Amino acid sequence: MISRRKALLAGAAGIVVVGGGGVALAVREKPEPVAPPSVDPQGKMLWRNWSGTQSAYPSLRSAPKTEAELAQALKTASAPIRPVGAGHSFTALVPTSGTLMTLDQMAGIERWEGEEAVVWTGIRLGALGPALAAKGRAMPNLPDINKQSLGGAIGTGTHGTGTTPKALHGDITALRLATVSGEILDCDATRNAEVFNAARVSMGGLGVITQVRLKTSANRRLHRHVWIEPLADTIARCEDRWAKHRNYEFYAVPFTDLAANITHDETDLPATPPAPSSDDAFLEALKQLRNLLGFSTPLRKAAAKALLGSTKPEEAVGEGWKLLSTERPVRFNEMEFHLPPESQMAALKAVMAAIETHRKDVFFPIELRRIAADDAWLSPFNGGPRGSVAVHCYYKDDYRFLFDLIQPIFLAHGGRPHWGKLHSLTAPQLSKLYPDWEAFQAVRRRLDPEGRMLNPYLRELFGA
């Protein structure tokens, strides 16, 4: 994200010099979380998500090559049947003792209909970008990680940032849904319209979306600008920046009083050579600040400002699929809620205060984005635009405080959870947050009356 000075507060286990004296501190690096066995006593192989928090031993793994194979599997395979993409969800959407189904062999662009692309949903976002660019087209917006499958990203309401671009599912104009009856439904605003409204964000709870017809935009180059400034200045100017820039987001960095700002705007400037990512170095610096100065918030903030506050801005020009979505090699767990825009900054301030008072071990920045409205029934952005606040935890650290300390703040400010990220809400609470909740459940019961697509987590989530 930002180029760093190489000094990381005297190295991995060094001495912190304070007022001419020395204070020796042991680095509090935790061991790797214990992984479940790769094979269970019955010989079934382990599935585990990216962050390592969710796992299962499915009795059957299915990788259909055609819609006909997929439809037959949905009729006959052992339940629960759960579609899986790249495993980037933190909630228990995928784990099953029944059938784990991947669409990896149903990937790519099937055809073009004018400027809309008909795409098999097994494709990864990192592969879809260059495939669209080959035709001079691009997705209007992208999330900040490029590993997800298109189907998984759509099903969980995954989004980018900007007051005009919608979340990924908001650019879908038609889809094909394979159901447990073996039927393939063509859905859009006029054909099977209720299924279309329900399926666009459905967490694989209605069946399996095999294809989508996707709006695209011209593949314009973007100018990326990244800089650090005081957090108070960012909060004061963020609304103007969301109004001004095509894409704008910022990261509030706990225990530093600083924020990293990122804008992307269309440009005719020539592309610049790709620069090596410095995200890892940035996070390592923040982790070392935590490890070495976590005993004193004032010292930690002073050191952070000295190390990071005078960092020079970075700029880059390139195609959107190269700049908007990036690699995320450092694993984490995450809670993200989507709030009314007028509540977003108040929620951020409350979250920052709670973390800096009660959770000295947190060092990951807190991400803030803005997302346009759409009309999918279980879209967090149904009914109006939303501002998101995402709290990340290093994968080695205990994330349970998110439920007790952070989630109540989000709920008090009118938040709706990201479906693929940590939350503990179930049907009684969710039904009050979504006006079309019961309409969605009616479609789900009609398409899957026996709940073949529902694992225990989804049964509780949907109140089945």
Secondary structure, 3 states (H helix, E strand, C coil): CCCCCCCCCCCCCCEEEECCEEEECCCCCCCCCCCCCCECCCCCECEECCCCCCEECCCEEECCCCHHHHHHHHHHCCCCEEEECCCCCCCCCCCCCCEEEECCCCEEEEEEECCEEEEEECCEHHHHHHHHHCCCEECCCCCCECCCEHHHHHHCCCCCCCCCCCCHHHHEEEEEEECCCCCEEEEECCCCHHHHHHHCCCCCCCCEEEEEEEECEECCEEEEEEEEEEHHHHHHHHHHHHHHCCEEEEEEECCCCEEEEEEEEEECCCCCCCCCCCHHHHHHHHHHHHHHHCCCHHHHHHHHHHHHCCCCCEEEEEEHHHHCCECCCCCEEEEEEEECHHHHHHHHHHHHHHHHHHCCCCCCCEEEEEECCECCCCCCCECCCEEEEEEEEECCCCCCHHHHHHHHHHHHCCCEECCCCCCCCCHHHHHHHCCCHHHHHHHHHHHCCCCCCCCHHHHHHHCC
